[in-house]
């Protein structure tokens, strides 16, 4: 059973969604309940548009209030956000107002990255899972309605990846296996009792802030994580069969992906179906983004990221592109190739090879095709690493243009068009 409710007021809309899907039926009053939002990352130095990127604080606050009103008192909010390079979960909790939930309702706030993990053997892969997640009696999963440039969609099942250690997250992005055959195993072990997809906004070309958000005004809820994800994917224009990690999870659990098998209550799913693109378009010949060709950029081949590019380097990939754009002055680049991830090998015929990240540096350390390596060995590399490294090839980036770009993607969201930052604060 899946409920789809139009978002009007966080408290009343969420109450309705929970009532329609009987969402609290699997919880006991004395359960230790872990609430797992999607707080993938934040930037405390430059403008960060949270719309469709992280769980709205309004929905989180409404959920905690409802749980408290219903007599559930042992509540924890936990997340393992991207480290930069140290844990920053508590800073994110603060900026999103979660500390007020701790003060008002006694909710415990936990950054998984500060705590212990236990390695679990899932058969094809071993992952270190946060002890807090393993020891919870029940988990309420609170992802965002968004696309993902490596997995097409990021919903309930994908959100559980935030419960594993940094090393395990990197391990999921392996050289010899598919990312989408890793994290679904978590949903077979963790006690997820309820999934609430926060669809106040929907994010195109996610999962980060460089994607474009739209106001969607939906809440999707189910006690069945796969059912919630099927509905969420359908609303974004994807059949579940098109999403490899949903196919894989269905195979692990002997489930059907047929939308017709779901009982949907509330809003008509078809009335809200809208295709939301997940990927960035690349030039023919794997030379770089289409936008580079439109600007007349030549002499440069940036190989498209694949699923072996882990979250840390993924977060720096767009800044890398913007920095290259800032260095273009109308003349061809000096015959440069850029490779990344754990699979890409440098090609012959280039005068300079930029090795973007520790993993690709290790993979190509003895590659005879490389004439002059610009090895950015950070995990992930920083903008400063990139800026300094490119000077070896006579490429001079302008960091101020990256700052301008960040302001641009933040300023395109207008409050009068529904992009209200108050949805990410708690009073």
N, C-alpha and C positions, 0 to 999 in steps of 0.2 A: 504494500500500500504506500502510495506517495501522495503528499499534499502539495499543491501549488497555490500560493496565496499572493495576491497583489500587495506590495509593500506600500502602506500609507502611514502608519504609525508603528514604530518598532515593537512596542510592547503588545499592542492589540493584534497586529498582523502576525507576530510570532505565536501568540497564544492560539490564534485561530489555526495556524499551520500545525501546531502540536496537537490540538484537539482533533483535527481532521484525520491525522495519521496515527492517533493514539500514541504519540511519541514518548510519553513518560511511562508507558505501561511496563516496560522492562526494568524499571528502576525501583530499588527499595530505599526506604527512608534512611537507613544506616549505611548505604553504599558509599564507598570512597569514589567520588565521581571526578574524573579528569576531563576538563574541557580543553580541546585542542583546536585553537584557531589557526589561521594561516597568516603568520607574521614573518614572511620569508626574509625580509630585509628592511633596512631603513638607511637614509643618508642624513647625517646630522650636520653636514657642511654645506650642502647645496640643496636647492628646493626639491622636494620629493612629493609628487602627486600620488596619494594613496589610493585613488579611486580604482576599484577593481583589482588592486594589487594585494592589499591586506584586508582582513576581516574588519567590517565597520564596527566601531566601538558601540554604536547605538544598538546593534543587534546583540553584541556580547552583553551589554548592560541589561537589556531586556531579558535575555536568557537567564542570567544570574538572578535577577529579581524574581522571575517566574519560579525558578527552582527553589529559592528561599521561601516564597509564598506557599509552595507545595510541601514544605517541610524537609527539603534536602539541605543538609547543613555542612556536609563534609565535601567541600568543593575546592578544587585546585584548577588553576589555569596554567597550562604548561606548553612550551614551545621551544624548539631548537633552531633559532634563526641563524642565518648566515653570519659567521664570525668575521670580524674585520680589523685585525686578525684575531682579536680576543672576543669572548662572549659579550654580546651587547643586548641580550634579551631584556634585562632590567631597564635599560635606557628606553627600549621600545615600549615596554609596559608603561613607563612613566609618560612618554609623549602621547600615548593613546588613552591615557586616563585610567589605566587598570589599577593604579595604586588607590584610587578612590573606591574601587570595588572591594579592595582588601580592607580599607578603613571602614566602609559602611556595612559590608556583609561578612567580613572575616574570611574572605577567599584567600587561599594561599597562591602566591605567584612563583612559578618555578621556571628557570632557564635550564633546560635539559643539559646544555653544554657545560654547566657548572657542577653537574652531578654525575653519578655513576651509570654505566651501561653494562648490560650482560649480553654476551655473544650467544646468538641463537642459530642453530643449524637448521636451515630450511630445506636442505637437500641440495638443490643446485647452487645455493649461495648461503654464506654465513653473514649475518648482519648483527651489529651491536645495538641493542634496543635500550632506550632509557628505562631504568629501573622503575621510575614513577609510572610509566605507561604499563609496564608488565604487572605492577602491583596494584593498579587501580581495579576496583570491582567493576566499574563501567566507564566507558569513554564516550563523551559527546563530541562528535567531530564537527567542526565549524569552518569548512573551507569557503572559498570565494568562487563565484561563477566566472571562470576565465579559461582562455586558451593557453596553450603551452607550445613553444616553437620546437620542442623535441618530442612531445607526447600528444599533440593535438589539443587535448583538454587537460586541465588540472582541477580535479573535483575532490570527492571524498577519499577515494583510494589513494590518489597521488598525495593528498595532504598528510597521510600517515608517514611519508618519507621524513617529515620533520621530527619524528620520534627517534631517529637513529643518529649515531655519532657522526662527527665530521668525516672520519676516515671511512665509515661505511657508506656515507653519501657519495664520496669520491669513488668508492669501490663499485657502486651501482652503475657508474658511468665507465664501464669496462671496455677494454680493447676487444675482447673475444666473446662478449655476450650483449644481448639487447637490454638497454635500460628498462624497457617496459616489461621485462621478465624478471625484474628484481623486486621493486617495492610492493607489487601486489601480494607477495607472500606475507607482508605485515598484516594485511586484513584477514588472513586466515588464523592469526594467533592473538591479536589484540582484541580486548572485549568491547568492541564498538557497539553500543546499544542504540545510538541515535545519530543520524547525519543530518545536519541543517546546512544547506547551501545558501550562502549569503549572496543573493542576486540583486542587491540594491543597485549595483553596477555590474556590467559585463565588460571583460577586457579582451580586446583584439590584439593578436600578436604578442601575447604574454610570454612569460609570467611576470615580467618586471615593468617598471614605470615608463619604459620606452615604447611600450604598446599603447594603444589608444582605447580609452574607456568610454562607455556609453551608459546613460542612465537606463536601467532595465526594470527596476521596481518589482522584484519577485523574491519570494522565499520559497525554497523547495525543501521538504522534510520527509524523512522516512526512517523507520527502525531498521531498514534493509539498505546497507551501504551501496550495494550494486544497483538496486532499484533507483536510489537517489541519483547515482551517476548516470544511469541510462537516461533518466528524465532530463538531467542537466545537459548532457551531450546533445540530446534531441532538440532542446530549446536553442542551443547554439548552432543547430543545423547539421549535426553529425549523427549518423546511425551508429549504434553501439558496436556493430560489426566492423566499423571503420577504425575503431580505437583499439590498438593492439593490446594495451594493458587491461582493457575491459574483457576482450576476448580471452586473454590469458587467465585472468581471475575466474571467469566463467568456467574455463576448462579445469582449473584447480578445484573448483567447488561443485562441479556438475550442474551448473546453472544455465538457464536460457537467457539470451539477450533480446528476446522478442518483446518489443514494446507492448504488443497486444496482450501479453501475459500480466501486465501491471494494472492494478486498480489505482486510478488517478482520481483524486478528489480535489474539489476547488476549481481553480481556473482551467480553461481548456488549453492543453499544451499546444495544440496546433495554432492557436491564436497568438502565441508568443514565440513561435519558432522563427528564428532569424539567423542567417548564416553569418558567423563571426570568424573571419580568417585567422589562422593560427601561425602562418609562416611568412617570412620575408622573401621577396622575390629576388632571385640571383641572376646575374648575366649568363648567357650562353657561354659555355667553355669554362664555367666555374671561376670567373675572373673577379667577382665582387658583386656587391649589391647593385640592383638596377639603377639606383640613384647615382652611383658613381659614373655610370655610362652617360646618364643625362647631363652630368656636369662636365663631360669630356675628359674624365680622368683616364689616363693610359699609363703604360709602363709599370703596372701594378697588378698582381694576381692574388687576391685574398680568397683562399679556399673556404668554401662554406662550412660552417660548424656542423658537427654530427653529434650523435647522442653520447659519444665518449667525452665530450667537453663537459666538465663537471660544473656545478653551480657557481663556484667561486670564479672560474675563468669566464663562465657565461655572463656573470655580472659585469665583467670588465671588457667584454667583447664589443658592445656598443660604444663605450668610450674610446676604444681603439679605433673604430671606424670614424668617429667624429674627429679624432686627432689626425688621422690621415687626411681627412677632408680639409682640415685647417691648414695642412702643409701644402696643399695643392695651389700653385700660383699660375696655372695655365700651361705649364710645360710638363712633359711626360715625367713620371717617376723613373728613377735609375734602374729599371729592370729588376723589380723586387717581387718575391713571392712570400706570402704569409701562410704558415700552417699552424694548426692547433690541435688539441685533444690528444688521444692515445692511439690514433690510427693513421694519421696523415703523414706521409713521407714526402720529403722535399723532392721536387722535380728537377731534371737537368735543364740547363740553359738559362738560369737566372744568375745575375751578378751578386745579388744579396738575398739571403733567406732569413726571414724573421721567424724565429721559433717562439711562439706565444705560449709560454707556460712551462712549468717544470716537466710535465709528462712528455710533451712533444720534444723538448730538449733531450731528454733521456732516449727517446725512441730514435732520434736522428743523430746521435752523437758520433756515429761512425759512417754517416751517409756520404758516399763519395760524390754525390750530385751537388753538394754544397760548396760553393766557391768562397763565400764570405758569410759566416753565420752571425746573426744578431740574436744572441741567446737571452731571452727574457725568462729567467729561471724562477721567478716568483711563483707562489702557489696561493693566490694568483699574482700575476705581475701587477704592479701599480702603474698609474698614469705617468708617474715620474720615471719608472723603469723604462717605459715605452719612449717617453720624450728623450731621455738620455741615449737610449740604444739607437734610435733612428738617426741621431746626429752622425753616427759612424758612416751612414750612407749619404750624408749631406741632405737629409730630410729634416726640416725644422718645423715642428708643430707649434701651434699657438693655443696654450691652455685656456686663454680668455675666450676663445671661440667655443670651447667645450662648456665653459660656464654659461655663455650666452645661450647655448643649446638647451642646457638644463633649465634655464629660466623660461625659455620658449615652451618646452613641454609642460611646465607647470602652469604658465599663464594662459595656455589655450583652454583651460577649464574655468568656466565662469559660474559663479554662484547662482546667477539668475537663470542659468540653463540646467540647474539641478545639481551642480557639483559643489555641495555644501560641506566645507571642512568641519562643521559642527557635528557631522555624523561620525567623526573620528575623535571626538572628545566626550568626556563624561562629566556631568555636573554633580 
